Amino acid sequence: MCGIVGYIGKRDVAPLLLEGLQRLEYRGYDSAGIAIHSKAGGGGLKTAKAKGRVRELESLLPKRFAGNTGIAHTRWATHGAPNDVNAHPHLDAEGKVAVVHNGIIDNADELRAKLAADGVEFASDTDTEILAHLIGRSQAEKLEEKVRQALRLIEGTYGIAVLHADFPDRIVVARNGSPVVLGIGEREMFVSSDVAALVSHTRQVVTLDDGEMATLKADDYRTYTTEGSRTSAAPTTVEWEAESYDMGGHDTYMHKEISEQADAVDRVLRGRIDDRFSTVHLGGLNLDAREARGVRRVKILGCGSAYHAGQIGAQLIEELARIPADAEPASEFRYRNAVVDPDTLYIAVSQSGETYDTLAAVQELKRKGARVLGVVNVVGSAIARETDGGVYVHAGPEVCVVSTKCFTNTAVAFALLALHLGRIRDLSVADGKRIIAGLRKLPEQIAEVLRGEEDIRKLAAEYADAKSMMFVGRVRGYPVAREASLKLKEVSYVHAEAYPASELKHGPLALIEPAVPTVAIVPDDDLLEKNRATLEEIKARSGRILAVAHQEQDKADHTIVVPKNEVELDPILMGVPLQLLAYHSALALGRDIDKPRNLAKSVTVE
Ligand code: F6R
């Protein structure tokens, strides 16, 4: 999804901005552009924009594009087709104001009509251009006030960066629903919508809150609210290294991130296990034992893979803590005027911590007085800051659009939370010990699954002719089936459907035929015989079956055998080979694995 980069300092700005945009390429975009305060001629703003990749923009830049202050953008089309004209930055009528914008202006049609009636001629179809005109037409003296006046007229979400030809010593930025992070350097300042674009230059960052603005000068910055009162956002240090954003010898980020999972799981466990009391310490939870005992229900909210990890989490919490728990897509929850119960613990789950639907659900819950925790990967992200406490997932940066290592780490983080809640309630010491031993085994078991990659590659080739794939699992296996099905469709574009194995005979069995193979999750638990009966039903309809199980399944055509752990933890491990299956299916089909069509990392708009 759209990305913003900006710089003010002493260095040549264009190469810095292009490098920043390249760091944001993983988020998905369709066009790119740049605006600078030009050193050449009589000064003023210079812009260049192009549909397509950042390297196409680079090839367009004239030799004389010198300056030390600039903003740049990668666009993911919302208002108006992806083309050169609609690419950001957008200028006002006089070409004095340049704006880059992430988000959506909801009252764009109305504002556009008003401006047009006043004689404004629009160069593009975008909502962003409206902002440039509004800022340009403001009679206020200071740039900050011009931007503030324009923002007062806007309904919707934004992360913006603004240049003005008459104010060459500053960049003004603002945030409402779309991330804006300032990077503090040595007599230079950076801004971006994502720390990924900053970490190769500085690890000192300030994350703006919604309703906050900032003025960046080369050796100084100031933050304040959109009403104008000063705020004191303290800088924090980003822990992730710039190298964690590199491909590290892999052909794709997806492959790199799948391969990193043993280390990532090791990280989420590190320093948290308390053998003395057979439990775990979760430092940032902000939920004491008395409060934990008072929880009568747990409701987990997230989107996509985060929601599926939340489903695994809900089952773990029910099983280990015996608290009724369920997961729901945050994107649905926020629209259904849900009954908010004071004894329910709400948990928002998100890799990026910026997914708009999840953030909006959190804000609605908080408004209604609920206690909301976060299970989040990106430290200091909007959801991490809006929630009352929570568990960081520590997966490290996830660059590939589709989630893999973060899904697995989130499921482990939920296992830790479930164990913690369980040991405060009725989970015995013996069961606590058993789960801890199982958790400790996970990194090596994941490594073992990953060593079987070559076999999974061959299986992917075997099933590459499928016109559609069914994924089935029962109870613990069902979220695994759902996540595996999502993964396959996202990266390979093969149609896939996930169903509870128990529901197959109530309808979807009609789809089974040789061209529609089934991937069945068959853990060695109390439902093994039921699952074997499902395999039988599929076989009887000439369906091909690939089982993921703890032992060879005679009723399946192929089995991926995964090591056995505690039954409660089985779903965590059983998802890993199916990430590889999706990866190799996509590779065999020649897909753009890290940037699947129509998708973007971190959906920060509605
Ligand atoms: C799937 C995927 C998406 C995200 C979803 C939520 O591979 O990546 O479904 O899981 O958009 O994103 P976060 O976790 O950042 O809130």
Boltz pocket constraint, residues with backbone or C-beta under 6 A from the ligand:
constraints:
  - pocket:
      binder: B
      contacts: [[A, 303], [A, 304], [A, 305], [A, 306], [A, 307], [A, 349], [A, 350], [A, 351], [A, 352], [A, 353], [A, 354], [A, 355], [A, 358], [A, 401], [A, 402], [A, 403], [A, 404], [A, 486], [A, 487], [A, 490], [A, 600], [A, 602], [A, 603]]
      max_distance: 6.0
